[in-house]
Amino acid sequence: MNPLAEARASLGPVTVQGTTAEASVILDAQAEIFAGHFPGQPLLPGVAAVGLLIATYEAAIGRRARLVAVHRCKWKSPGFPGDRLDIRITWQVQDGTALVKGTVTIRGTVGCEAQFELTAPAG
């Protein structure tokens, strides 16, 4: 399982306005991300939500980025197969690093809030 690769593949169109980006995804019940998490009662792994936030940033800037650090990641509501996830990120780039703040909304409720750093390659 590669959560970031799955996030890149499943992410819907990304809308970008300045340093804000938004996207959506519907969780496919057959997605590999649910394998073993948890048998009989699949639940979105936290690493998958972070992967969706990173994939949204990459789509917004048009190139790959590398995770440097996670400063904060708080789960507030679980995600299940079939749920629609709405993703919103904002970022600031300084000295080649992007400080990204993101929210994953699940069923109209904030499911995850995160703040992390990514490389922001020039190009």
N, C-alpha and C positions, 0 to 999 in steps of 0.2 A: 504494500500500500504506500502510495506517495501522495499525501494530502495536497501538496501544492500543485502537482501535476493534475490531479483530479479537479482542483479548484479552477485551474486555468481552462480545462476542457469543459467544465459545466457552467461557467460564468456567462450570463447573458450580455447583451450590449451594455457598454459602459458610457455614461454621459459625463462629460467633463466640462466644468465651467471654472476657469482660473485654476486654483489649487484645491478644488473640491470635485469629487467624483462619486457617482452613484451607479449601482448595478443591482440586478436581482438574479435569483436562482431558485428553482424548485428542486427540493431534495428528492432524487430518484431512489425509490426503495431498494432497487437492485444495485446501487452504487457500492463499489468495493469499500468505500469509507465506512460503511456500516458493518462490514464483516467482523464478527467477534466483539462488537461494541453495541449492545450486549445481546447475546443469543436469546431469541424469543421476545426481546423488547429493544429494538434498535434505537439508538440515541446518537445524535451528532457529536462526535468527539471535539473537544476544544481546539485541538490542532487543526481541524478542518475549517473552523470558523476563522482562525488566524490566517490559514491558507487563502481563504476567500478575500480577506482584507488585503493581503499581499498581492494576490492576483489582480484585484481591482486597481491597485497602485500601478502595477506593471502595465496593465492595459491603458491606463490613463497617460503614462509617460511614453508608451510605445517600445519598451525594452525591459529586459529582465533586471531584477534587483536582488540583493542578498540581504537576508535578515542579519542585523548586527546585534540588537538587544530588544527584549520585551521589558518595558518599564512597568506596565500594568495591564492586567487582563482579568476582567471580572465577569463571571457568568451570572445572569439574572433569571433566565428562562431557557428551558431545553428546546432543542430542535429535533423533530421526528420526520421519518420518511413522508413525503408528500407536502411538507410545509414549504411555504414561500419565504425566502429570506431576502430582505431588502438591506443592501449594504451601502453605507455612506462613509467616505473618508475625506479628511482634509490633511494637508501637509505643508511643511515649511522645509526648504532646503538650505543648508548652511554647511560650507566646507565639505561638499561631497556626500553629506549624510542627510537623509530626509527623516524628519520627525513626523510620524504619521499618527493621527488619532482617528479611530474608526468605531463604527457602531453597526451591529448586525441586529436588525429588527425581525422578530419572528411572531407571526400571527398578531401584528399590531403592537407588540410589546418589545421593549429592548431586551434582547437575549444575551448580548455580549457587548462590552465596551473594552477597548484596548488602546494602548499607547505604546508605540514601538519605533525603533530606528531601522532604516534600510539604507543600503548604499544607493546613491543616486548618480549612476554613471552619466558622464557627459555624452552627448551624441545626438 
